[in-house]
Amino acid sequence: MEEKYLKQIQRGAKCANFYDSSREVLTRLKQRTTLIENQSHALLFVEKSRYDFWRCYFYIQDIAKVNWAIFKEKALIAEIVVRNSKIEKWKSILTVFEKDGAFKIYDAYMRFAKELPEDTIKDIDYSNIQTSREEDLATIQQLIETNFNFYSDKIPSVDELKSLTKSTFLIKEKGEIVAFFITEKKGTTLEFRYWLVLEQYRGRRYGERLINRVLTHDPEIRRVTSWISQKNKSVILAHKKLGFKEDGLTNYILYRK
């Protein structure tokens, strides 16, 4: 059975939303929480999330020949990252997902980026900012679940947060977390993941201090990226004021009940 899936993957795809190596994909397909639909012109599989939906991944050779009468009893989330310069090509694919697959566009996230100069490190007092420790992770995860969107924000597990402790920055008051900024380092690029200042602590410039700390903590970082919902106009404006610009990628979040 593995060889059958491998051959399907190695045929290549005109439409795909999963980019791990073939062997890594096969490992994912073996999980008990994964359901697979292997068709002559497509390989689709879904993975159970911790919430009330399954994440859908696909390798499609011919989208016109996909049988969409699959996983009907499951609520599905699928993501498609599109380069804006090729949006005309992808419009037709998104239309098929909507018309034939019964998906709806739930949201769209634009990627913003900022290049960092080599003299980014500054002599600023960040004594009230600390990196996370293992005992902080459950609280951080609960705050993310409470304040972010299950469907579009990919709520991390405690294990995933554990892998990000060195690039997670906190502000505490009386021992309690009141603000955090979580990032992920990928080579010389730093990706913003989650950031939050609890409502009752806003207006104290905690967000400003955290983002300045994030942008100056690692001399190896040369580029910073951030995915922002097109609906979140205030956050887009704040990023632009910091020198971020759209870099030409949009992530469409598709949902099917």
C-alpha positions as a Markdown table, in Angstrom:
| # | Residue | x | y | z |
|---|---|---|---|---|
| 1 | Met | 0.0 | 0.0 | 0.0 |
| 2 | Glu | 2.9 | 2.4 | 0.8 |
| 3 | Glu | 4.3 | 2.0 | -2.7 |
| 4 | Lys | 0.9 | 2.9 | -4.2 |
| 5 | Tyr | 0.9 | 6.1 | -2.3 |
| 6 | Leu | 4.5 | 6.9 | -3.0 |
| 7 | Lys | 3.9 | 6.5 | -6.8 |
| 8 | Gln | 1.0 | 8.8 | -6.6 |
| 9 | Ile | 3.1 | 11.5 | -4.8 |
| 10 | Gln | 6.0 | 11.0 | -7.2 |
| 11 | Arg | 3.8 | 11.6 | -10.2 |
| 12 | Gly | 3.9 | 15.3 | -9.2 |
| 13 | Ala | 0.9 | 17.6 | -8.7 |
| 14 | Lys | -0.6 | 20.6 | -10.4 |
| 15 | Cys | -2.3 | 21.4 | -7.1 |
| 16 | Ala | -0.9 | 20.5 | -3.7 |
| 17 | Asn | -0.9 | 21.9 | -0.2 |
| 18 | Phe | 1.6 | 19.6 | 1.5 |
| 19 | Tyr | 5.3 | 20.0 | 0.9 |
| 20 | Asp | 7.2 | 17.6 | 3.1 |
| 21 | Ser | 9.3 | 14.8 | 1.6 |
| 22 | Ser | 7.6 | 11.7 | 0.2 |
| 23 | Arg | 8.9 | 9.6 | 3.1 |
| 24 | Glu | 7.6 | 12.1 | 5.7 |
| 25 | Val | 4.2 | 12.1 | 4.0 |
| 26 | Leu | 4.1 | 8.3 | 4.2 |
| 27 | Thr | 4.8 | 8.5 | 7.9 |
| 28 | Arg | 1.9 | 10.9 | 8.3 |
| 29 | Leu | -0.4 | 8.5 | 6.4 |
| 30 | Lys | 0.4 | 5.7 | 8.9 |
| 31 | Gln | -1.1 | 7.6 | 11.8 |
| 32 | Arg | -4.3 | 6.2 | 13.3 |
| 33 | Thr | -5.9 | 9.6 | 13.2 |
| 34 | Thr | -5.4 | 9.9 | 9.4 |
| 35 | Leu | -8.0 | 9.0 | 6.8 |
| 36 | Ile | -6.9 | 8.5 | 3.1 |
| 37 | Glu | -8.7 | 8.8 | -0.2 |
| 38 | Asn | -6.5 | 7.6 | -3.1 |
| 39 | Gln | -8.0 | 8.3 | -6.5 |
| 40 | Ser | -6.6 | 7.9 | -10.0 |
| 41 | His | -5.9 | 11.6 | -10.3 |
| 42 | Ala | -5.5 | 12.7 | -6.7 |
| 43 | Leu | -4.3 | 11.7 | -3.3 |
| 44 | Leu | -6.2 | 13.3 | -0.5 |
| 45 | Phe | -5.9 | 12.7 | 3.3 |
| 46 | Val | -7.3 | 14.3 | 6.4 |
| 47 | Glu | -5.8 | 14.4 | 9.9 |
| 48 | Lys | -7.9 | 14.8 | 13.1 |
| 49 | Ser | -7.2 | 18.0 | 15.0 |
| 50 | Arg | -7.8 | 18.5 | 18.7 |
| 51 | Tyr | -10.9 | 20.4 | 17.8 |
| 52 | Asp | -14.1 | 19.8 | 15.9 |
| 53 | Phe | -12.6 | 19.5 | 12.4 |
| 54 | Trp | -10.0 | 17.6 | 10.3 |
| 55 | Arg | -7.2 | 19.2 | 8.3 |
| 56 | Cys | -7.2 | 18.3 | 4.6 |
| 57 | Tyr | -4.1 | 17.8 | 2.5 |
| 58 | Phe | -3.9 | 16.9 | -1.2 |
| 59 | Tyr | -1.8 | 16.1 | -4.2 |
| 60 | Ile | -4.0 | 16.6 | -7.3 |
| 61 | Gln | -2.9 | 15.9 | -10.8 |
| 62 | Asp | -6.2 | 16.7 | -12.5 |
| 63 | Ile | -8.7 | 18.7 | -10.4 |
| 64 | Ala | -11.5 | 18.3 | -12.9 |
| 65 | Lys | -11.5 | 14.5 | -12.2 |
| 66 | Val | -11.5 | 14.6 | -8.5 |
| 67 | Asn | -14.5 | 12.8 | -6.8 |
| 68 | Trp | -15.5 | 15.2 | -4.1 |
| 69 | Ala | -17.9 | 12.8 | -2.4 |
| 70 | Ile | -15.4 | 12.1 | 0.3 |
| 71 | Phe | -15.1 | 12.6 | 4.0 |
| 72 | Lys | -18.7 | 13.9 | 3.9 |
| 73 | Glu | -19.2 | 13.3 | 7.6 |
| 74 | Lys | -16.2 | 15.4 | 8.5 |
| 75 | Ala | -15.8 | 19.2 | 9.0 |
| 76 | Leu | -12.7 | 20.1 | 7.0 |
| 77 | Ile | -10.1 | 22.8 | 6.9 |
| 78 | Ala | -7.8 | 23.1 | 3.9 |
| 79 | Glu | -5.1 | 25.7 | 3.2 |
| 80 | Ile | -3.9 | 26.8 | -0.2 |
| 81 | Val | -0.9 | 29.2 | -0.4 |
| 82 | Val | -1.0 | 31.3 | -3.6 |
| 83 | Arg | 1.6 | 33.5 | -5.1 |
| 84 | Asn | -0.3 | 36.7 | -6.0 |
| 85 | Ser | 1.4 | 36.9 | -9.4 |
| 86 | Lys | -0.4 | 33.6 | -10.3 |
| 87 | Ile | -3.7 | 34.4 | -8.8 |
| 88 | Glu | -5.6 | 34.1 | -12.1 |
| 89 | Lys | -4.5 | 30.4 | -12.4 |
| 90 | Trp | -5.5 | 29.7 | -8.8 |
| 91 | Lys | -8.9 | 31.4 | -9.0 |
| 92 | Ser | -10.2 | 28.6 | -11.1 |
| 93 | Ile | -8.9 | 26.0 | -8.6 |
| 94 | Leu | -10.4 | 27.9 | -5.7 |
| 95 | Thr | -13.7 | 28.0 | -7.6 |
| 96 | Val | -13.6 | 24.2 | -8.0 |
| 97 | Phe | -13.1 | 23.7 | -4.3 |
| 98 | Glu | -16.1 | 26.0 | -3.6 |
| 99 | Lys | -18.4 | 24.7 | -6.3 |
| 100 | Asp | -17.6 | 21.0 | -6.5 |
| 101 | Gly | -16.0 | 20.4 | -3.1 |
| 102 | Ala | -18.5 | 22.5 | -1.1 |
| 103 | Phe | -15.7 | 24.5 | 0.6 |
| 104 | Lys | -16.1 | 28.2 | 1.5 |
| 105 | Ile | -13.2 | 30.7 | 1.8 |
| 106 | Tyr | -13.1 | 31.2 | 5.6 |
| 107 | Asp | -10.3 | 33.8 | 5.6 |
| 108 | Ala | -7.2 | 34.8 | 3.7 |
| 109 | Tyr | -3.8 | 35.6 | 5.3 |
| 110 | Met | -1.3 | 37.8 | 3.5 |
| 111 | Arg | 2.4 | 37.5 | 4.2 |
| 112 | Phe | 4.3 | 40.6 | 5.2 |
| 113 | Ala | 8.1 | 40.8 | 5.4 |
| 114 | Lys | 10.8 | 43.1 | 6.6 |
| 115 | Glu | 14.6 | 43.0 | 6.0 |
| 116 | Leu | 16.7 | 43.8 | 9.0 |
| 117 | Pro | 19.9 | 45.8 | 8.8 |
| 118 | Glu | 23.1 | 44.3 | 10.3 |
| 119 | Asp | 23.1 | 46.9 | 13.1 |
| 120 | Thr | 19.7 | 45.8 | 14.5 |
| 121 | Ile | 21.0 | 45.0 | 18.0 |
| 122 | Lys | 20.5 | 48.0 | 20.3 |
| 123 | Asp | 21.4 | 48.8 | 23.9 |
| 124 | Ile | 17.9 | 48.8 | 25.3 |
| 125 | Asp | 16.7 | 47.7 | 28.8 |
| 126 | Tyr | 14.5 | 44.7 | 28.4 |
| 127 | Ser | 14.8 | 43.6 | 32.0 |
| 128 | Asn | 11.0 | 43.0 | 32.4 |
| 129 | Ile | 10.9 | 40.6 | 29.4 |
| 130 | Gln | 11.9 | 37.0 | 29.8 |
| 131 | Thr | 11.8 | 33.9 | 27.6 |
| 132 | Ser | 9.3 | 31.1 | 28.4 |
| 133 | Arg | 10.0 | 28.2 | 30.6 |
| 134 | Glu | 8.3 | 24.8 | 30.7 |
| 135 | Glu | 6.0 | 25.8 | 33.6 |
| 136 | Asp | 4.7 | 28.6 | 31.4 |
| 137 | Leu | 3.6 | 26.5 | 28.5 |
| 138 | Ala | 0.2 | 25.3 | 29.6 |
| 139 | Thr | -0.8 | 28.9 | 30.5 |
| 140 | Ile | 0.4 | 30.2 | 27.1 |
| 141 | Gln | -1.5 | 27.5 | 25.3 |
| 142 | Gln | -4.7 | 28.3 | 27.2 |
| 143 | Leu | -4.3 | 32.0 | 26.4 |
| 144 | Ile | -3.8 | 31.2 | 22.7 |
| 145 | Glu | -6.9 | 28.9 | 22.7 |
| 146 | Thr | -9.0 | 31.7 | 24.4 |
| 147 | Asn | -7.8 | 34.6 | 22.2 |
| 148 | Phe | -7.1 | 33.1 | 18.7 |
| 149 | Asn | -9.2 | 31.3 | 16.0 |
| 150 | Phe | -9.2 | 27.5 | 16.0 |
| 151 | Tyr | -9.8 | 27.3 | 12.3 |
| 152 | Ser | -7.3 | 29.7 | 10.9 |
| 153 | Asp | -4.6 | 30.2 | 13.5 |
| 154 | Lys | -3.3 | 26.7 | 14.0 |
| 155 | Ile | -3.4 | 26.5 | 17.7 |
| 156 | Pro | -0.1 | 24.9 | 18.9 |
| 157 | Ser | 0.2 | 22.0 | 21.2 |
| 158 | Val | 2.2 | 22.3 | 24.5 |
| 159 | Asp | 4.9 | 20.1 | 22.8 |
| 160 | Glu | 5.1 | 22.5 | 19.9 |
| 161 | Leu | 5.4 | 25.5 | 22.3 |
| 162 | Lys | 8.2 | 23.6 | 24.1 |
| 163 | Ser | 10.2 | 23.7 | 20.9 |
| 164 | Leu | 9.7 | 27.5 | 20.6 |
| 165 | Thr | 10.7 | 28.4 | 24.2 |
| 166 | Lys | 14.0 | 30.2 | 23.1 |
| 167 | Ser | 12.0 | 32.5 | 20.8 |
| 168 | Thr | 9.0 | 33.1 | 23.0 |
| 169 | Phe | 9.1 | 36.3 | 25.0 |
| 170 | Leu | 6.9 | 37.1 | 28.0 |
| 171 | Ile | 6.0 | 40.0 | 30.3 |
| 172 | Lys | 4.7 | 39.0 | 33.7 |
| 173 | Glu | 3.1 | 41.0 | 36.5 |
| 174 | Lys | 2.9 | 39.5 | 40.0 |
| 175 | Gly | 4.0 | 36.2 | 38.5 |
| 176 | Glu | 1.2 | 36.0 | 35.9 |
| 177 | Ile | 1.7 | 36.3 | 32.1 |
| 178 | Val | 0.1 | 39.5 | 30.8 |
| 179 | Ala | 1.7 | 39.6 | 27.4 |
| 180 | Phe | 3.7 | 37.3 | 25.1 |
| 181 | Phe | 5.2 | 37.2 | 21.6 |
| 182 | Ile | 6.0 | 33.8 | 20.0 |
| 183 | Thr | 8.3 | 33.5 | 17.0 |
| 184 | Glu | 10.0 | 30.7 | 15.1 |
| 185 | Lys | 13.5 | 30.9 | 13.7 |
| 186 | Lys | 14.0 | 29.4 | 10.2 |
| 187 | Gly | 17.6 | 29.9 | 9.2 |
| 188 | Thr | 18.2 | 33.6 | 9.1 |
| 189 | Thr | 14.5 | 34.3 | 8.9 |
| 190 | Leu | 12.2 | 34.9 | 11.9 |
| 191 | Glu | 8.5 | 34.2 | 11.6 |
| 192 | Phe | 6.0 | 35.8 | 13.8 |
| 193 | Arg | 3.6 | 33.2 | 15.2 |
| 194 | Tyr | 1.4 | 34.6 | 18.0 |
| 195 | Trp | 1.4 | 37.8 | 20.0 |
| 196 | Leu | -1.0 | 39.1 | 22.6 |
| 197 | Val | -1.3 | 41.7 | 25.3 |
| 198 | Leu | -4.2 | 40.9 | 27.7 |
| 199 | Glu | -6.9 | 43.6 | 27.4 |
| 200 | Gln | -6.6 | 45.0 | 30.9 |
| 201 | Tyr | -2.8 | 45.6 | 30.3 |
| 202 | Arg | -3.0 | 47.4 | 27.0 |
| 203 | Gly | -1.9 | 51.0 | 26.8 |
| 204 | Arg | 1.3 | 50.3 | 28.7 |
| 205 | Arg | 3.4 | 49.9 | 25.6 |
| 206 | Tyr | 4.0 | 46.2 | 26.3 |
| 207 | Gly | 3.4 | 45.3 | 22.7 |
| 208 | Glu | 5.9 | 47.8 | 21.5 |
| 209 | Arg | 8.5 | 46.6 | 23.9 |
| 210 | Leu | 8.0 | 43.0 | 23.0 |
| 211 | Ile | 8.2 | 43.6 | 19.2 |
| 212 | Asn | 11.4 | 45.6 | 19.7 |
| 213 | Arg | 12.8 | 42.8 | 21.7 |
| 214 | Val | 11.8 | 40.3 | 19.0 |
| 215 | Leu | 13.5 | 42.4 | 16.3 |
| 216 | Thr | 16.7 | 42.8 | 18.2 |
| 217 | His | 17.4 | 39.6 | 20.2 |
| 218 | Asp | 19.3 | 37.6 | 17.5 |
| 219 | Pro | 22.1 | 39.1 | 15.4 |
| 220 | Glu | 21.7 | 36.2 | 12.9 |
| 221 | Ile | 18.2 | 37.3 | 11.8 |
| 222 | Arg | 18.2 | 39.1 | 8.5 |
| 223 | Arg | 14.5 | 38.9 | 7.6 |
| 224 | Val | 11.2 | 38.8 | 9.5 |
| 225 | Thr | 7.9 | 37.5 | 8.2 |
| 226 | Ser | 4.3 | 37.7 | 9.5 |
| 227 | Trp | 1.0 | 36.2 | 8.2 |
| 228 | Ile | -1.9 | 38.6 | 8.8 |
| 229 | Ser | -5.6 | 38.1 | 8.1 |
| 230 | Gln | -6.8 | 40.5 | 5.4 |
| 231 | Lys | -9.6 | 41.3 | 7.8 |
| 232 | Asn | -7.3 | 42.7 | 10.5 |
| 233 | Lys | -6.7 | 46.2 | 9.1 |
| 234 | Ser | -5.3 | 47.6 | 12.4 |
| 235 | Val | -2.6 | 44.9 | 12.6 |
| 236 | Ile | -1.7 | 45.4 | 8.9 |
| 237 | Leu | -1.3 | 49.1 | 9.5 |
| 238 | Ala | 0.9 | 48.5 | 12.5 |
| 239 | His | 3.1 | 46.3 | 10.5 |
| 240 | Lys | 3.4 | 48.8 | 7.7 |
| 241 | Lys | 4.4 | 51.5 | 10.2 |
| 242 | Leu | 7.3 | 49.1 | 11.3 |
| 243 | Gly | 8.4 | 48.9 | 7.7 |
| 244 | Phe | 6.8 | 45.6 | 6.7 |
| 245 | Lys | 5.6 | 45.1 | 3.1 |
| 246 | Glu | 3.5 | 42.5 | 1.4 |
| 247 | Asp | 5.8 | 39.9 | -0.2 |
| 248 | Gly | 3.3 | 38.4 | -2.7 |
| 249 | Leu | 2.0 | 35.3 | -0.9 |
| 250 | Thr | -1.6 | 34.7 | 0.3 |
| 251 | Asn | -2.8 | 31.7 | 2.3 |
| 252 | Tyr | -6.5 | 30.9 | 1.7 |
| 253 | Ile | -8.2 | 29.1 | 4.5 |
| 254 | Leu | -11.0 | 26.9 | 3.2 |
| 255 | Tyr | -13.7 | 25.4 | 5.4 |
| 256 | Arg | -16.3 | 22.7 | 4.7 |
| 257 | Lys | -18.9 | 21.8 | 7.3 |
